[in-house]
Amino acid sequence: MLKVKEIQLRYGNTPALKGVSLDVAAEEIVTLLGANGAGKSSLLRAISGLVVPSAGVIEFLGARINGFATDKIVSMGISHVPEGRHLYPQMTVKENLEMGAFNCRDRGELNRRFEEVFLHFPVLKTRSKQLGGTLSGGEQQMAAMGRGLMAKPQLFLLDEPSVGLAPMVVKEIGSIIVDINRQGTTILLVEQNARMALQLAYRGYVLETGRIALVGTSQELLGNEHVIKAYLGG
């Protein structure tokens, strides 16, 4: 479904990605692990068109998408939930969700998308008229994910969905990610909580200082000595 080939990306004179390659097959959960500053968010931003790589190729469903505008990439079937949620605080939950369906002009289809999101996140239905800025951290993360799902993505890019959340909420978010995947959505997950990410994912990549350092199944990475020491707390 997704093929990233030798992507390079710079911010001014600072290299962020140094020839990164990875692939994600349809209906997989693939996780991308790495320390802060390793380039994980930059890679998601490149895939979704928020930044333009200086070299390399990004292909989605066989089509090269380098240089495409973000709205076109969304319309092709890629949805990106960035780190930090980025809700509109003075808009209601329902209005925030509707922003994710900017490419939907059919009211019946829009209502079906709302109901699908509310099945994953029932709390959002009860909070639908509440302002986004008044939600708890966990509810804001659910709203951000719900907004991404409103675009009906084939590929869902999730950047740090558990950051700053209580352990019970993290567990709930993990279960929802699995449910979304079981319903046919492919997921590329960036996550600081490496143990949770590897428990959810089929395969993983470890990104270090802009390069892929390790690749393997989740079980292989959970048993890798370097991963254990660097990302799993010893």
ZAMARGU-4260 file (C-alpha; in steps of 0.2 Angstrom, whole numbers, plus 5000, padded with zeros to 4 digits):
<rodrens>
0) 5000/5000/5000 | 5014/5012/5005 | 5031/5012/4999 | 5044/5025/5005 | 5061/5024/4996
5) 5077/5033/5001 | 5068/5049/5007 | 5079/5063/5012 | 5073/5079/5021 | 5081/5094/5028
10) 5076/5109/5039 | 5087/5122/5033 | 5105/5115/5035 | 5099/5102/5047 | 5096/5084/5040
15) 5080/5076/5047 | 5079/5061/5036 | 5094/5053/5028 | 5088/5040/5015 | 5074/5032/5024
20) 5065/5017/5016 | 5050/5007/5023 | 5034/4999/5017 | 5017/4996/5024 | 5005/4982/5017
25) 4987/4984/5017 | 4978/4981/5033 | 4994/4980/5043 | 4998/4990/5059 | 5016/4995/5057
30) 5025/5005/5071 | 5040/5017/5069 | 5050/5019/5085 | 5064/5031/5090 | 5069/5044/5102
35) 5064/5062/5101 | 5072/5070/5086 | 5075/5054/5077 | 5064/5060/5062 | 5048/5050/5066
40) 5036/5065/5064 | 5046/5072/5050 | 5043/5056/5040 | 5024/5056/5044 | 5024/5074/5038
45) 5032/5070/5022 | 5020/5056/5018 | 5005/5067/5021 | 5012/5082/5011 | 5015/5094/5025
50) 5034/5095/5020 | 5042/5090/5004 | 5057/5079/5003 | 5073/5084/4995 | 5076/5067/4987
55) 5067/5050/4987 | 5050/5043/4982 | 5034/5040/4991 | 5021/5029/4983 | 5003/5026/4989
60) 4993/5012/4980 | 5006/5012/4966 | 5006/5031/4963 | 5020/5043/4967 | 5013/5057/4979
65) 5029/5067/4981 | 5024/5085/4980 | 5006/5083/4980 | 4996/5095/4991 | 4990/5088/5007
70) 4971/5090/5003 | 4974/5079/4987 | 4983/5066/4998 | 4969/5066/5010 | 4957/5063/4996
75) 4967/5049/4990 | 4965/5040/5006 | 4978/5045/5019 | 4974/5053/5035 | 4986/5060/5047
80) 4983/5063/5066 | 4998/5074/5072 | 5006/5074/5089 | 4997/5087/5100 | 4979/5084/5094
85) 4977/5102/5087 | 4959/5103/5089 | 4950/5120/5087 | 4946/5125/5105 | 4932/5137/5101
90) 4923/5124/5090 | 4911/5110/5096 | 4917/5092/5095 | 4905/5089/5081 | 4912/5104/5071
95) 4929/5098/5074 | 4925/5081/5068 | 4916/5088/5052 | 4933/5097/5048 | 4940/5080/5044
100) 4926/5077/5031 | 4930/5093/5021 | 4930/5082/5005 | 4912/5075/5008 | 4898/5084/5000
105) 4884/5071/5003 | 4875/5074/5019 | 4869/5056/5021 | 4887/5050/5019 | 4893/5063/5032
110) 4880/5057/5044 | 4886/5039/5041 | 4904/5044/5045 | 4898/5053/5061 | 4890/5037/5067
115) 4905/5026/5063 | 4916/5038/5073 | 4904/5037/5087 | 4904/5018/5087 | 4923/5019/5090
120) 4922/5034/5102 | 4905/5034/5111 | 4910/5048/5123 | 4911/5060/5108 | 4893/5058/5104
125) 4889/5063/5122 | 4901/5078/5120 | 4896/5083/5103 | 4890/5100/5107 | 4904/5104/5120
130) 4918/5115/5115 | 4934/5106/5110 | 4945/5116/5122 | 4935/5110/5137 | 4938/5091/5134
135) 4950/5081/5144 | 4967/5076/5137 | 4960/5058/5133 | 4944/5065/5125 | 4954/5077/5115
140) 4965/5063/5108 | 4949/5053/5104 | 4942/5069/5095 | 4958/5071/5085 | 4958/5053/5080
145) 4939/5054/5076 | 4942/5069/5065 | 4955/5059/5055 | 4943/5045/5053 | 4930/5056/5046
150) 4940/5057/5030 | 4937/5038/5028 | 4956/5034/5026 | 4963/5018/5019 | 4980/5023/5028
155) 4979/5031/5045 | 4995/5040/5051 | 4995/5041/5070 | 5008/5052/5079 | 5010/5049/5097
160) 4992/5045/5102 | 4996/5041/5120 | 5007/5055/5125 | 5002/5064/5141 | 4988/5052/5144
165) 4984/5042/5160 | 4988/5023/5159 | 4970/5018/5158 | 4966/5030/5144 | 4982/5024/5135
170) 4975/5006/5136 | 4958/5012/5129 | 4967/5021/5115 | 4976/5005/5111 | 4961/4995/5110
175) 4952/5007/5098 | 4968/5007/5087 | 4966/4988/5086 | 4947/4989/5082 | 4950/5002/5068
180) 4963/4991/5060 | 4951/4975/5062 | 4939/4985/5052 | 4951/4986/5037 | 4961/5002/5040
185) 4980/5001/5038 | 4989/5010/5052 | 5007/5018/5053 | 5009/5022/5071 | 5023/5033/5079
190) 5023/5030/5097 | 5035/5034/5112 | 5027/5020/5122 | 5037/5007/5113 | 5031/4992/5122
195) 5012/4997/5119 | 5017/5000/5100 | 5025/4983/5098 | 5011/4974/5106 | 4999/4982/5094
200) 5009/4981/5078 | 5013/4967/5066 | 5030/4974/5062 | 5041/4989/5067 | 5055/5000/5061
205) 5067/5009/5073 | 5073/5026/5067 | 5089/5033/5074 | 5096/5050/5069 | 5087/5050/5053
210) 5091/5033/5047 | 5082/5016/5049 | 5093/5006/5062 | 5082/4990/5064 | 5068/4982/5055
215) 5058/4966/5061 | 5042/4959/5067 | 5035/4965/5084 | 5041/4949/5092 | 5059/4951/5085
220) 5060/4969/5091 | 5053/4965/5108 | 5067/4952/5110 | 5081/4963/5103 | 5094/4968/5115
225) 5096/4985/5109 | 5078/4989/5108 | 5076/4982/5126 | 5090/4993/5133 | 5085/5009/5123
230) 5066/5009/5122 | 5059/4996/5134 | 5067/5002/5150 | 5081/4989/5151
</rodrens>
